[in-house]
Amino acid sequence: MVMALSSSALAGEITFGAGVGLKDVLNELAASFVKISPSTKITRNFAASGVLAKQLDSGAQTDIVFVANVKWMDYMKEKKHVDTGTIRPFAY
């Protein structure tokens, strides 16, 4: 599992894209985050890694992306959809 920032999050709003397999855990994390930052709006987009990458190709906006397939993270790097300095392993 790899995560990266694709742009700076706007104050008060965070948008993320992630694989469907992460839906439960990321929804739980988002709910916990909103409890400590209730004015923050969190928009979630769950899809396969390739679908997320192609959405970015089409102009979709996201602040954080979580992908299980490193090939798709490499693709997003090549297309400059993510800030390469922010790519981090999230889970193994």
Number of C-alpha atoms within 10 A of each C-alpha: 15 18 21 23 20 22 14 11 14 10 9 11 12 17 16 19 26 23 21 15 13 16 15 10 10 18 13 11 12 17 14 12 13 13 11 9 11 11 11 16 14 15 13 17 15 18 18 17 22 17 15 23 21 14 15 19 14 9 9 12 15 23 18 22 25 24 26 21 14 14 12 19 25 13 15 23 16 11 12 13 22 24 15 16 8 13 18 13 14 12 8 6
